[in-house]
Amino acid sequence: MAGKIIIDTERCKGCGLCVAVCPKKAIIISKNSNSMGYFPAEANNTGCTGCTMCAIICPDAVIEVLRDESGDVEIIVEHGQKIKSKPIKGKNAPKD
């Protein structure tokens, strides 16, 4: 599944957490500063799978993750929003 990320570079402070957690190295720190003087993260979307790790770790919630193909999933993490997870079911699920 292919993914795409959109980063609001004007709100990004360039902390680099998204760069560190991206398994496909699809995010870099820009060489150009934004209007606030920060060097924001920048998407190059090369190899992005839409895993959402960058959006989850972003402390300023400035990353939007899109997935295409049959997934038709759009994940937008708003500031202060909690990510909900579903319990694992099946024979390989962890026991309580």
N, C-alpha and C positions, 0 to 999 in steps of 0.2 A: 504494500500500500504506500502510495506517495503522499507526502505531506508538504505543507507550506506554512511558514511563519511570517507574521507581520509584526514589526516592532515599532512602537510609537517612539521614535528617536528623540523627539523634543522632551518627552517625559523621562527617558532613560538616563540614569546616572552613571552608567558604565561600570557597575560593580563587578561584572565578569562571572557571576554565578551561573548564568545560562550557558556561557561558553564552556565552563568547567563540567557541567552535567550533560552536555549534548553528546550522545554516543557516536554521532556521525560527523561531528565537527562542522555543522551547518551554520554556526554563528561565529562571528568574529567581532573584535572591537574596532570601530571605525577610526580612521586616521584624521577625520574631520570632527570638530567639536560642534555641539548643538548651541542654541542661543543662550543656554545657561552656563556654557563653558565646559561641559562634560564631554567625554569621548564615549558615545553610546555604543551599545551592541548593534550589530548590523547582520541581517540575514543574508546568507548567500544561497540558501535553500538547496545546495548541492547534497544530494543523498538524504534529505530530510524524510523521515518516516512518519512524522506526525505523532511522536510518542508522548508529547505534552510535558516532558520533564522540564523544559525551559520555562514554560508558563507557570508550572507549579512552584518552581524555586524562586521566581522573580518577586522580590519584595515590594516592588512598585506596581505590579500587575499591568505591565505595558506590552505584554506579548500575547498575540492572538494566534492560535494554531488551527489550521484548516487541513482536512484530509479529503482526498478525492477518491475516485473509483467507486466501488460498491459500498464503502463505508458511509459516505454522505454525513460525516460528523464534523461539526464545527464546535470548537471549545474556546470559550472566551472566559478568562479568569478575571473577575472584577476585584477591586481592592476590598479586602476584608471578607471575601467569599470563602467558605469552607468547601473543600473538595470531598464529595461523598464517594465512598467505595462500597461495592457489593461484596458480601461474603462469598468465599470460594465454596462451591458445592461439587460433590462427586467423590469417587473412591480415594483420590489422592489429596483430599482436603485435610488441612491440619486438624488434629483433635484438640478439643478444649481441655 
